[in-house]
Amino acid sequence: MSTGVSAQKQGEGFVVPDWPAPANIRAVVTTRALPGASRPPYDRFNLGGRCGDEPAAVIANREALIEALALPESPRWTRQVHGNEVYDADAILADVEPTADASVTHNVGRVLAILTADCLPVFLCSDEGTSAGLAHAGWRGLASGVIESTVTHLRVAPASLMAWLGPAIGPRSYEVGDEVRAAFVDVDANAADAFEAARPGHWLCDLYALARLRLSSPGVGRVFGGCFDTLADERFYSYRRDRETGRFASLLWIEPASVKVEPDGADTAGAGEPIAPQPVFARA
């Protein structure tokens, strides 16, 4: 089944994080604008395998994603449960998707992946470009400490990390009940600033503000992004907007080193002036 993703113009259909990450850190967010195989209401580029879409369409979309971005390996998908478990992507790849809401890597070529449709994807990387982490942070995950767990599993000084907050439901669109506010404010009074009264018993919730607060707790001070609203922006799937809908993916990996090709055809790594690697989205 052909999806036609490779025919897209460079960057079209993808969101590339705007953050000062090292050059070897690659990050991308897909959108539903890509010409995938999924039919309504999952049109078009649904990558979620547990939301009701035809399995064949999801497989075709995932294969097209690998080809379009020239990924170094298949993404390490996980079974997300709105918890705080962190998957070590450098471990042996299991036959089934591990249950986790975050993943980390210290190796080149490991492609971390999470799926969302209103929840917040949190990208993390170190200044040296040797560590990367990706977290799925809905309100339950944030309250249970998924961000703090991801930072801990990266095993580097938190001050050496930077974060980018990807597309999530915006603070003017996300209404929650008293129990959600209490889950944060009862633990940290500063979290009250992330909630605005909407109507009796209900609050507008700023996931981005909560994530920044949770990042600051272990010492991650450089935080970028956080300007999206998946409910209002139809480039993205939104469960709150459509209920029956697909999932878009956030991907993060450490790029393998570039290789110099000698005139005689011999490949050497790190010898002489290396050939500049092609942009990761050149085939998209």
N, C-alpha and C positions, 0 to 999 in steps of 0.2 A: 504494500500500500504506500503510495508516494504522497508526501505532504507538501513538497515544493519549498521547504524552508530554505534550502541552499540558494534559491533564486532571489531571496530578499537582499535589498541594498544593505551595505555595511551599517550595522547598528540598528537598523529598522526592526521594530518588534522586540527590542531588548532595552533594558535600563542598565546603564553602567554606573556604578557608584562614583560619586565625586568626593574622593578623600585622598589624602596624601600618602597612600600606601606604597610600599616599595615596588619597584618595577616588576618583580617576579611574582607578585601577588595578583591573581586574576579573580575577578568577581563579576557576576552578572545576574540580573533578574529577568526572567521571561515575562511575556505578556500574552494575552489572548489574541493579540493582533497578528500573530504568526499564522501562516496558512496551514493549519494542522488537519488531522483526520477526524477530529471529534465533531459530532453533529449537535444541534441545539438540544438541550440548553447548555451543553458543555462546549459549544463552539468557542474557539477552534482548536487551540493548542493546549488542551487539558493534559496535565502530567500526573494527576492524582489517580491512583488505582483503586481507591476505596470510596468514591463518591457517586457511583452508579453508572459511570460511562462504560462503553463497550471496551473490554480488555484489549481487543485487537487495535483499537484506535489509540489507546494509551501507549501500548507497546510501540506502535508506529511513530507516535510523537516523541517518545523517549529516544528511539533510534535516530530520528531526524535531528534531535537536539545534539546528540553526540557528534554527528557528522557536521552539522552547521557550525559548531564552535570548535571543531577539531579537538575535542576533549582528550586528555591523555589516558583516560579510562572511563568506564561507565560510572555515573554518579553513585555514591554510597547512600541510597535511599534508606530511610528508617521508618519504623511504625511509630507514629507520633501519638502520644496519649495525654498531652498537656501536663506533663510532669517535669522532673528536673534531672532525669538520667542522661548521662553523657556517653556517647559512643566513641571509643578510640578507633579511628579509621585506619590506624597503622597496624592494628591487630589483624589476624587472619580473617579474610572475608568469609562470613557465614553463609550457609545455604539459604537462609531465610533472613528477611530484613530484621535487624535488631530493634527492640523496643527502646526508643530514646527520643528525646526532644532537642538534643544538641549533639554535635560531633566535633572532634578536634583532630588535627594532624600536625606532624613535624616533618613529614616526608614529602618530597616532590611527587607530583602526579596523582595524589589522592584527591578526588573530587568530592567535597562535602556538599550535601544537598538537603534542603528542607522544602516542604510544601505549605503554602498558606492561601487563605482567601479572606483576610481581615486581620489575622494575627500578625505579630511583628517579627520579621526576620532581623536578627542582630548579627552583623559581621564583625569579626575580631581578627587582628593580625598584629604581629610584633614588628618593631622598628627594623629588625634585621631581616625580616622576610622569611624566617625559619619556623614560624608557628602560626597556625590559623585555626579559627574556631567559628562555628556557625550555630546559632540558637533559634529555636522556634518559641516565641514568647507571647502567648496570649495572656490574659490576666491571671489565669490559674498558674501558668508556668512562671510568670513574673513573681507572683506571691509565694510560690514554693521555692524560689531561688535558682531558677535555671540559668540566669546570667552569672550569678556568683559561682555556681558549679562549673560552668564552662571556663571561667577565668581560672579557677583552681586547677582544672585538668590541663590547662595549657602549660603549667609548670614554668612560667616565666614571671618576672617582676611585673605586677599590674601597671606600673608607671610606664613600662616599655610598650604597652598595648595601645592601639587606637581602635575605635569602633565606628561603624556606619549603620544607621538605622534605616532599614528598607521600607518598602510600601506596606502600610497597615491602615486600618480604619482610623480616620482623623478625629481629633478632639471635639469637633462640632457635630460629628455623626454618630458617636458611640455613646449610647445611653445605657446605664447599668443601674442595678438596685443597691439598696443600703448594704447588702451583704458583701458586695464587691468592694465598696469603699472601706468597709470595716476590716476586710482582709489585709488592707495596706495601712490604714491610719492607726489601727490598734497596735501595729508593730512599730510604725515610724510616723510620728505626728507630722513630719515634713511632707508626707505623701498627700496631705490634705490639699496642697496647692495644685494637685493634678486632677481635682474634682471640682465641678461647678454645679450648683443646684439647678435642676431642670424642672421638676415638679415633685409633689410630695412623694418621698420614698425613692426618688430617682435622681441620678447624677450624670452629667456629661463627663466622660473619663478620657484623660489624655495618656494613652499608652506610651507615647514618646517621652513624656515627662517622667513617668514611672520608670522607664528603662534607664533614663539618664541618672535618676536617683539610685537605682540598683547598681549601675556601673560605677558610680562615684564611691559606693560603700567599700569595695575592695581596692580602690585607688586608680581606676581607669578614668582619666580626666579629659582625654581628647575624644570627643564624640561628634560625629558629623551626620548629615542626613536628617531624616525625621520631618519631611515636609510634604508627605503624601496623604491621600485619603482614598482608600480603595473603594469605599462605598460611592463616592462621587465621581471617581475616575474610571470610566468604563474600559480602559485598557486592561484593568485587573479584574479577576474574579472576586466576588464579594458575597459571602454567605448571608450577611445581614441584608443585602440588597435583593438577592435572587433566591436564596434558600437552596434550590436545586441548581447546583453550579459546579464548575471544575476547580482546579487548583493550579496556581502558577508556582514556579520553582525559583529559589535563590540558590546560587552555586558559588563555591569558593574553593580555590586550590592554589598550590604553590607550583609555579611554572618550572618545568625542567630547564636546565641550563642550555643555552644556545650552543650549537655545534658548528665549527668552521669546516667548510668543505674545501680541500686542497685541489689544485688544478689537476693532479693525477688521479683524483677520485677518492683519495683516502680521507676519511673523516677523522678529525682530531678535535678534542675538547680542550679549550683553554689555551690553545697555541696561537700566538700571533694576535692580530686584531680580529675579534669574532665578528661574524656576520650578524647584523641586527636582526633579532627574531621578528617574524611577521606579527602584526597585531592579532590578538586572539580572536577578534571578530571579523577578520578579513574574509571569511567564507560565509558569514551570516548575511 
